[in-house]
Amino acid sequence: MKRYTITPQPKKSIKIPSSIIKPSPFPRMSMAANDTSQKDIRNVRDKEYRSACAENIMLFFSENGYDGQYNQKILSSPSSKEFQNMFKFIYSFIDPTPFNKFEEDVISILKLMKYPYSSEITKSQLAVVTPHTWPAVLSMMSWMVDLIRKTDDANSQTATVESEFLEFVCEGYMKFMEGVEDDSELEAQFINKVGLMQSKEKEEILNRKDEVGLMKNELENLKSKFEDLSKAEKKKKKINDDLNALILNDKQLEMKKTKYMSSIEKLVEDISALEAHIDELIKVKNDLLSQINSQTINPHDIREMNIEKVELFKELEKLKPEREGLAKTLKASENRINCKIDELEKVISEIKALRPELPIENCVSEMQFISYSVIGDLEGDLSRKRESIVNYELSHSTLEDKIRDKNSQFKDFEEQYNHLNSKLQTIGSIYLEKKEISERSQHKNRNEMDRLENELLKLKLDSDSLYLKSEKDLSEAKIKLDILNSQIAREKEEINRMVWDFYNIAESVIKTLEFTEKEVKKITK
């Protein structure tokens, strides 16, 4: 645009008005808004980063005519005074107000300008600049330079209406100086240009409104997706409940399995105890059989003994009449002897009466002795015969008792063996039946467990996939929502700024037109 003034050219950079720092009725577009939401990805200790910051500051100094000394060496390690001069020069493009207390004012300025890393700058770092603290301060100064440049570009882009008005006034003044007082054409051109700019701004506002509408629609879609996500969450909760129920059922089955296994182990222990008892009984039976087999008396001997007993009974029967005859003979002999002794006593008594000096008593005693000896021999033979008969009878009765005892023992053992054998067969059949039942139930429980585990794994995989999908959808929706919110915020700020700028420009244009109209009326008068 052509200049119609001979006043000196101001500095190239346009100062940022103090309304940026002070609170305003409308939100402003902060150049550091995006920086505050970003993570600290810079490295102030990096040589390349520090060199880039120094180049940026030196370029700004060269463009705006900094009268102090500056180069890479100074910007790598400046003194406290050099730092204060550089900072004051940079800040003069924002606010030319002088500083009261430099360190406190700088901290307040950084907080008002919403410097994203203001917590890294302290009063001690600003009071005494050291090589250790300088990189953070250098980065802060480079950020302020970038902020001034962005604000300068924004002001140059939004000052078109004011430039058109200045051009209109200058053209009208030049024509007035040339003697042309009719400025209706220039006014129509200016009004057309302003109307065109307003139409463009209205069109841009409508486009932004359409974009906001689209964003709202997309936001509604995202809300519907969030509802789907809530449904997925409910489904996930239901699946988790089913999973917990399956886990509880699995635990119950495990408890039943443990109970059945303990009962099976108890049955096995009982069966093993019965088998051990049966083995002991079989051992006792074998011992008894071996004892019976080792005995000298066997059934053949018993038969022989029975035959011998019968023969002895027969001989005994044969000896009975002989014994009776001998007893009769003995009795008759005793009677004869007694008679002879009586007769002899009578004779001896007669002889004694006749001849008392004869030793007849000795003869009598000898005869008695002889008779007694004979009788004793006969009685001894008889007693021996009787003893032999009694011994035979006793041995026969003893043998019969032994045979009866052995037969009874054999019958008892045989009955006990049959009872234990039947008991063993019953226990074996019960064991086999219970074993078969337990195996069937165990196989059934195993199949049920496998089925439940497969279903559990399937449900877990489904729930994991749904959870991952829902998490992914949620993260994508959150990202889209954040993007939409940021875009809506930016669009709102842009629209508010445009409306506010248009309001200010229109107000200034109206005031200028009123002032020009008054001046023109005064001039015409």
RASULPE-V972486 format. One record per residue. N is the residue number from 1. RES is the residue in one letter. PSI is psi in degrees with one decimal (* if undefined). D_LAST is the distance of its C-alpha to the last C-alpha in Angstrom with 2 decimals. Layout:
n | res | psi | d_last
N | RES | PSI | D_LAST
N | RES | PSI | D_LAST
This chain:
n | res | psi | d_last
1 | M | 138.3 | 32.79
2 | K | 136.1 | 31.10
3 | R | 135.2 | 29.49
4 | Y | 45.4 | 26.07
5 | T | 151.7 | 26.43
6 | I | 11.4 | 28.58
7 | T | 153.5 | 29.42
8 | P | 147.5 | 33.19
9 | Q | 127.8 | 34.78
10 | P | 180.0 | 35.90
11 | K | 154.1 | 39.43
12 | K | -41.8 | 40.58
13 | S | 138.6 | 41.58
14 | I | 130.9 | 38.97
15 | K | 146.8 | 39.79
16 | I | 125.2 | 40.90
17 | P | 156.5 | 38.73
18 | S | -12.4 | 40.56
19 | S | -19.7 | 40.31
20 | I | -36.0 | 43.16
21 | I | -41.3 | 45.38
22 | K | 153.2 | 44.13
23 | P | 138.0 | 44.78
24 | S | 159.1 | 41.99
25 | P | -21.4 | 41.71
26 | F | 145.7 | 42.41
27 | P | 148.2 | 45.37
28 | R | 162.4 | 44.75
29 | M | 103.2 | 46.59
30 | S | 132.9 | 48.90
31 | M | -17.1 | 50.09
32 | A | 12.8 | 53.39
33 | A | -42.4 | 54.08
34 | N | -27.3 | 56.59
35 | D | -33.2 | 58.18
36 | T | -30.5 | 59.07
37 | S | -11.3 | 60.93
38 | Q | 157.9 | 62.89
39 | K | 161.2 | 66.08
40 | D | 90.7 | 66.37
41 | I | -0.4 | 67.51
42 | R | 164.9 | 66.56
43 | N | 96.9 | 69.05
44 | V | -15.9 | 67.41
45 | R | -7.2 | 70.71
46 | D | 135.6 | 70.74
47 | K | -40.7 | 70.27
48 | E | -41.5 | 68.32
49 | Y | -43.5 | 65.94
50 | R | -37.7 | 65.35
51 | S | -39.6 | 64.87
52 | A | -40.3 | 62.29
53 | C | -42.2 | 60.37
54 | A | -42.0 | 60.46
55 | E | -40.5 | 59.24
56 | N | -44.8 | 56.34
57 | I | -41.9 | 55.30
58 | M | -37.8 | 55.75
59 | L | -40.9 | 53.61
60 | F | -41.3 | 50.82
61 | F | -41.4 | 51.19
62 | S | -34.8 | 51.07
63 | E | -30.9 | 47.96
64 | N | 10.5 | 45.99
65 | G | 53.2 | 47.27
66 | Y | 127.7 | 49.65
67 | D | -5.2 | 50.57
68 | G | 176.7 | 53.96
69 | Q | 139.4 | 57.25
70 | Y | 137.5 | 58.22
71 | N | -179.0 | 61.02
72 | Q | -36.7 | 63.73
73 | K | -43.6 | 66.00
74 | I | -41.9 | 63.43
75 | L | -11.8 | 62.31
76 | S | -29.2 | 65.98
77 | S | 79.2 | 66.67
78 | P | 165.4 | 63.78
79 | S | 169.8 | 63.99
80 | S | -38.3 | 62.31
81 | K | -43.9 | 59.65
82 | E | -40.7 | 58.88
83 | F | -44.6 | 58.62
84 | Q | -40.1 | 56.19
85 | N | -44.2 | 53.93
86 | M | -44.6 | 53.98
87 | F | -42.3 | 53.29
88 | K | -39.2 | 50.39
89 | F | -44.7 | 48.81
90 | I | -42.7 | 49.19
91 | Y | -18.9 | 47.95
92 | S | -21.0 | 44.82
93 | F | -13.6 | 43.48
94 | I | -49.8 | 43.83
95 | D | 117.6 | 42.98
96 | P | 7.9 | 42.48
97 | T | 133.9 | 43.67
98 | P | 159.1 | 46.61
99 | F | 144.7 | 50.08
100 | N | -66.3 | 51.97
101 | K | 111.8 | 55.45
102 | F | -50.9 | 55.56
103 | E | -46.7 | 58.47
104 | E | -40.7 | 57.40
105 | D | -39.9 | 53.73
106 | V | -42.8 | 54.89
107 | I | -42.9 | 57.17
108 | S | -41.1 | 54.39
109 | I | -44.8 | 51.96
110 | L | -37.2 | 54.61
111 | K | -38.5 | 55.23
112 | L | -36.9 | 51.53
113 | M | -1.9 | 51.09
114 | K | 49.2 | 54.28
115 | Y | 124.5 | 56.21
116 | P | -21.6 | 59.25
117 | Y | 37.8 | 61.73
118 | S | -23.5 | 60.37
119 | S | -17.7 | 63.85
120 | E | -17.0 | 65.20
121 | I | 127.0 | 63.00
122 | T | 167.7 | 64.20
123 | K | -37.7 | 63.22
124 | S | -36.2 | 66.31
125 | Q | -34.7 | 65.42
126 | L | -29.6 | 61.95
127 | A | -46.0 | 63.35
128 | V | 109.6 | 66.07
129 | V | 122.0 | 65.66
130 | T | 160.1 | 69.11
131 | P | -25.1 | 70.22
132 | H | -36.7 | 71.42
133 | T | -12.7 | 68.10
134 | W | -38.4 | 65.76
135 | P | -41.1 | 65.98
136 | A | -39.2 | 64.43
137 | V | -39.8 | 61.61
138 | L | -42.6 | 61.03
139 | S | -39.3 | 60.81
140 | M | -41.4 | 58.25
141 | M | -39.4 | 56.02
142 | S | -38.6 | 56.29
143 | W | -40.7 | 55.27
144 | M | -38.1 | 52.12
145 | V | -44.8 | 51.26
146 | D | -39.0 | 51.72
147 | L | -43.1 | 49.55
148 | I | -40.8 | 46.66
149 | R | -44.2 | 47.00
150 | K | -39.3 | 47.08
151 | T | -36.8 | 44.02
152 | D | -45.1 | 42.24
153 | D | -41.0 | 43.19
154 | A | -40.0 | 42.08
155 | N | -37.0 | 38.63
156 | S | -30.6 | 38.25
157 | Q | -30.6 | 39.22
158 | T | 4.2 | 36.90
159 | A | 25.6 | 33.70
160 | T | -42.3 | 32.96
161 | V | -42.6 | 30.03
162 | E | -40.5 | 28.32
163 | S | -38.4 | 29.05
164 | E | -41.3 | 27.63
165 | F | -42.2 | 24.39
166 | L | -40.1 | 24.25
167 | E | -41.3 | 25.06
168 | F | -44.6 | 22.29
169 | V | -43.3 | 19.67
170 | C | -42.6 | 21.28
171 | E | -42.3 | 21.46
172 | G | -39.2 | 17.79
173 | Y | -40.4 | 16.95
174 | M | -41.9 | 19.55
175 | K | -36.8 | 18.36
176 | F | -40.2 | 14.79
177 | M | -29.7 | 16.57
178 | E | -9.3 | 18.65
179 | G | 3.1 | 15.80
180 | V | 115.2 | 16.27
181 | E | -14.7 | 13.22
182 | D | 106.4 | 15.51
183 | D | 23.8 | 16.92
184 | S | -37.9 | 18.70
185 | E | -45.5 | 21.99
186 | L | -39.5 | 21.65
187 | E | -40.4 | 20.66
188 | A | -42.0 | 23.67
189 | Q | -43.9 | 25.85
190 | F | -42.2 | 24.90
191 | I | -39.2 | 25.54
192 | N | -43.7 | 28.77
193 | K | -43.6 | 29.86
194 | V | -40.8 | 29.20
195 | G | -39.9 | 30.97
196 | L | -43.5 | 33.80
197 | M | -40.6 | 34.14
198 | Q | -39.4 | 34.14
199 | S | -39.7 | 36.71
200 | K | -41.7 | 38.78
201 | E | -39.3 | 38.62
202 | K | -41.5 | 39.50
203 | E | -42.0 | 42.31
204 | E | -39.1 | 43.45
205 | I | -41.9 | 43.33
206 | L | -40.4 | 45.36
207 | N | -41.6 | 47.76
208 | R | -37.9 | 48.10
209 | K | -40.7 | 48.73
210 | D | -42.5 | 51.35
211 | E | -40.0 | 52.87
212 | V | -40.0 | 52.87
213 | G | -44.2 | 54.57
214 | L | -41.0 | 57.11
215 | M | -37.9 | 57.67
216 | K | -40.9 | 58.19
217 | N | -44.5 | 60.67
218 | E | -34.2 | 62.43
219 | L | -39.6 | 62.43
220 | E | -41.2 | 64.08
221 | N | -40.6 | 66.58
222 | L | -37.7 | 67.26
223 | K | -41.3 | 67.75
224 | S | -37.5 | 70.22
225 | K | -36.4 | 71.90
226 | F | -36.2 | 72.03
227 | E | -42.8 | 73.72
228 | D | -37.2 | 76.16
229 | L | -38.9 | 76.62
230 | S | -38.7 | 77.42
231 | K | -43.3 | 79.92
232 | A | -37.5 | 81.36
233 | E | -41.7 | 81.55
234 | K | -43.0 | 83.43
235 | K | -40.8 | 85.70
236 | K | -41.8 | 86.20
237 | K | -41.8 | 87.08
238 | K | -43.0 | 89.53
239 | I | -39.9 | 91.06
240 | N | -38.9 | 91.34
241 | D | -44.9 | 93.06
242 | D | -40.3 | 95.43
243 | L | -41.7 | 96.00
244 | N | -38.6 | 96.80
245 | A | -41.6 | 99.15
246 | L | -39.4 | 100.84
247 | I | -41.4 | 101.18
248 | L | -42.4 | 102.71
249 | N | -39.0 | 105.03
250 | D | -41.5 | 105.90
251 | K | -41.2 | 106.78
252 | Q | -43.5 | 108.91
253 | L | -38.1 | 110.66
254 | E | -39.7 | 111.19
255 | M | -43.2 | 112.74
256 | K | -41.1 | 114.97
257 | K | -43.5 | 115.89
258 | T | -41.2 | 116.80
259 | K | -47.1 | 118.84
260 | Y | -40.0 | 120.67
261 | M | -40.0 | 121.29
262 | S | -41.3 | 122.73
263 | S | -39.0 | 124.98
264 | I | -42.9 | 126.05
265 | E | -38.7 | 126.81
266 | K | -43.5 | 128.81
267 | L | -41.5 | 130.74
268 | V | -40.8 | 131.38
269 | E | -42.9 | 132.65
270 | D | -42.5 | 134.89
271 | I | -41.9 | 136.18
272 | S | -38.4 | 136.83
273 | A | -42.6 | 138.66
274 | L | -41.1 | 140.72
275 | E | -40.0 | 141.47
276 | A | -41.4 | 142.57
277 | H | -40.4 | 144.77
278 | I | -40.9 | 146.19
279 | D | -41.5 | 146.91
280 | E | -43.8 | 148.69
281 | L | -40.4 | 150.72
282 | I | -38.8 | 151.58
283 | K | -43.4 | 152.64
284 | V | -41.5 | 154.81
285 | K | -44.6 | 156.25
286 | N | -39.1 | 157.05
287 | D | -43.2 | 158.61
288 | L | -41.7 | 160.77
289 | L | -41.6 | 161.73
290 | S | -37.8 | 162.62
291 | Q | -42.4 | 164.55
292 | I | -42.8 | 166.39
293 | N | -30.9 | 167.06
294 | S | -12.9 | 168.25
295 | Q | 148.3 | 170.77
296 | T | -29.7 | 174.46
297 | I | 121.0 | 175.05
298 | N | 174.7 | 173.72
299 | P | -33.7 | 174.46
300 | H | -42.8 | 177.37
301 | D | -36.8 | 178.88
302 | I | -40.7 | 178.36
303 | R | -43.9 | 180.24
304 | E | -42.4 | 183.03
305 | M | -38.6 | 183.10
306 | N | -41.2 | 183.28
307 | I | -43.2 | 186.19
308 | E | -36.7 | 187.83
309 | K | -43.3 | 187.27
310 | V | -43.0 | 188.93
311 | E | -40.9 | 191.88
312 | L | -38.9 | 192.11
313 | F | -39.8 | 192.11
314 | K | -46.1 | 194.90
315 | E | -38.5 | 196.87
316 | L | -39.7 | 196.21
317 | E | -37.1 | 197.60
318 | K | -36.8 | 200.55
319 | L | -19.0 | 201.09
320 | K | -50.1 | 201.03
321 | P | -36.1 | 204.55
322 | E | -41.2 | 205.83
323 | R | -40.3 | 204.18
324 | E | -40.7 | 205.76
325 | G | -43.8 | 209.11
326 | L | -40.1 | 208.81
327 | A | -40.6 | 207.81
328 | K | -42.6 | 210.88
329 | T | -43.9 | 213.08
330 | L | -41.7 | 211.67
331 | K | -40.3 | 212.26
332 | A | -40.2 | 215.77
333 | S | -42.5 | 216.42
334 | E | -40.7 | 215.15
335 | N | -42.7 | 217.35
336 | R | -41.8 | 220.32
337 | I | -44.1 | 219.51
338 | N | -41.4 | 219.17
339 | C | -44.7 | 222.49
340 | K | -40.7 | 224.08
341 | I | -39.9 | 222.64
342 | D | -45.2 | 223.99
343 | E | -41.0 | 227.36
344 | L | -36.8 | 227.25
345 | E | -39.6 | 226.41
346 | K | -43.9 | 229.29
347 | V | -43.8 | 231.58
348 | I | -41.6 | 230.27
349 | S | -37.1 | 230.72
350 | E | -41.9 | 234.31
351 | I | -42.3 | 234.92
352 | K | -37.1 | 233.52
353 | A | -35.5 | 235.76
354 | L | -50.0 | 238.67
355 | R | 90.6 | 237.66
356 | P | -18.8 | 234.93
357 | E | -12.2 | 235.16
358 | L | 140.7 | 233.81
359 | P | 70.2 | 229.97
360 | I | -23.3 | 229.07
361 | E | -37.1 | 225.55
362 | N | -40.6 | 224.27
363 | C | -39.0 | 225.45
364 | V | -43.7 | 223.75
365 | S | -39.0 | 220.47
366 | E | -42.5 | 220.67
367 | M | -41.0 | 221.29
368 | Q | -40.8 | 218.40
369 | F | -43.4 | 216.23
370 | I | -44.8 | 217.31
371 | S | -40.8 | 216.63
372 | Y | -38.3 | 213.34
373 | S | -41.5 | 212.35
374 | V | -44.2 | 213.17
375 | I | -39.8 | 211.22
376 | G | -40.3 | 208.32
377 | D | -43.2 | 208.30
378 | L | -41.0 | 208.25
379 | E | -36.8 | 205.50
380 | G | -44.5 | 203.47
381 | D | -43.0 | 203.70
382 | L | -43.6 | 202.67
383 | S | -38.4 | 199.72
384 | R | -42.0 | 198.60
385 | K | -43.5 | 198.70
386 | R | -44.0 | 196.73
387 | E | -41.6 | 194.15
388 | S | -39.8 | 193.74
389 | I | -44.8 | 193.24
390 | V | -41.5 | 190.70
391 | N | -43.5 | 188.89
392 | Y | -42.5 | 188.76
393 | E | -42.5 | 187.41
394 | L | -45.3 | 184.83
395 | S | -38.4 | 183.64
396 | H | -46.6 | 183.46
397 | S | -38.3 | 181.40
398 | T | -43.4 | 179.16
399 | L | -41.9 | 178.58
400 | E | -41.3 | 177.86
401 | D | -44.2 | 175.39
402 | K | -41.8 | 173.71
403 | I | -43.1 | 173.53
404 | R | -42.4 | 172.09
405 | D | -44.6 | 169.53
406 | K | -41.8 | 168.57
407 | N | -42.3 | 168.28
408 | S | -42.5 | 166.15
409 | Q | -41.5 | 163.98
410 | F | -42.9 | 163.69
411 | K | -41.3 | 162.72
412 | D | -46.6 | 160.20
413 | F | -38.6 | 158.66
414 | E | -41.9 | 158.64
415 | E | -43.6 | 156.97
416 | Q | -40.4 | 154.45
417 | Y | -45.6 | 153.82
418 | N | -41.8 | 153.32
419 | H | -47.3 | 151.03
420 | L | -36.7 | 148.94
421 | N | -43.7 | 148.88
422 | S | -38.9 | 147.66
423 | K | -41.3 | 145.14
424 | L | -43.0 | 143.96
425 | Q | -41.1 | 143.61
426 | T | -47.0 | 141.68
427 | I | -40.6 | 139.41
428 | G | -42.4 | 138.93
429 | S | -40.9 | 138.01
430 | I | -42.1 | 135.63
431 | Y | -45.8 | 134.15
432 | L | -40.5 | 133.73
433 | E | -46.4 | 132.19
434 | K | -38.0 | 129.77
435 | K | -44.3 | 129.02
436 | E | -42.1 | 128.25
437 | I | -45.0 | 126.06
438 | S | -38.8 | 124.24
439 | E | -41.6 | 123.77
440 | R | -46.1 | 122.40
441 | S | -37.6 | 120.07
442 | Q | -43.2 | 119.06
443 | H | -41.4 | 118.42
444 | K | -44.2 | 116.45
445 | N | -38.5 | 114.46
446 | R | -43.9 | 113.85
447 | N | -40.8 | 112.60
448 | E | -41.4 | 110.44
449 | M | -43.5 | 109.11
450 | D | -42.7 | 108.38
451 | R | -44.5 | 106.60
452 | L | -38.8 | 104.57
453 | E | -41.2 | 103.77
454 | N | -44.6 | 102.63
455 | E | -40.1 | 100.49
456 | L | -43.8 | 99.16
457 | L | -41.3 | 98.35
458 | K | -45.8 | 96.72
459 | L | -37.8 | 94.65
460 | K | -43.9 | 93.76
461 | L | -44.0 | 92.66
462 | D | -44.1 | 90.67
463 | S | -38.6 | 89.09
464 | D | -43.5 | 88.32
465 | S | -43.6 | 86.78
466 | L | -38.6 | 84.77
467 | Y | -44.6 | 83.77
468 | L | -41.3 | 82.73
469 | K | -43.1 | 80.88
470 | S | -38.7 | 79.14
471 | E | -41.9 | 78.32
472 | K | -46.9 | 76.97
473 | D | -39.6 | 74.93
474 | L | -45.3 | 73.73
475 | S | -41.9 | 72.70
476 | E | -42.2 | 70.98
477 | A | -40.2 | 69.24
478 | K | -42.1 | 68.21
479 | I | -46.7 | 66.88
480 | K | -40.8 | 64.98
481 | L | -42.2 | 63.72
482 | D | -41.9 | 62.58
483 | I | -45.1 | 60.89
484 | L | -41.8 | 59.20
485 | N | -42.9 | 58.19
486 | S | -41.4 | 56.76
487 | Q | -42.9 | 54.98
488 | I | -42.2 | 53.66
489 | A | -44.1 | 52.54
490 | R | -43.0 | 50.85
491 | E | -41.2 | 49.23
492 | K | -43.9 | 48.08
493 | E | -40.7 | 46.68
494 | E | -44.0 | 45.01
495 | I | -44.3 | 43.54
496 | N | -41.1 | 42.39
497 | R | -42.4 | 40.91
498 | M | -42.5 | 39.15
499 | V | -42.8 | 37.87
500 | W | -42.5 | 36.78
501 | D | -42.7 | 35.14
502 | F | -39.8 | 33.44
503 | Y | -45.7 | 32.33
504 | N | -43.8 | 31.00
505 | I | -43.9 | 29.32
506 | A | -40.3 | 27.78
507 | E | -43.8 | 26.64
508 | S | -37.6 | 25.19
509 | V | -43.0 | 23.56
510 | I | -44.6 | 22.08
511 | K | -39.5 | 20.84
512 | T | -41.7 | 19.45
513 | L | -41.8 | 17.75
514 | E | -43.0 | 16.27
515 | F | -40.8 | 15.20
516 | T | -40.3 | 13.81
517 | E | -42.1 | 11.99
518 | K | -41.9 | 10.40
519 | E | -42.3 | 9.70
520 | V | -40.7 | 8.37
521 | K | -40.7 | 5.99
522 | K | -43.2 | 5.09
523 | I | -43.9 | 5.37
524 | T | -33.5 | 3.79
525 | K | * | 0.00
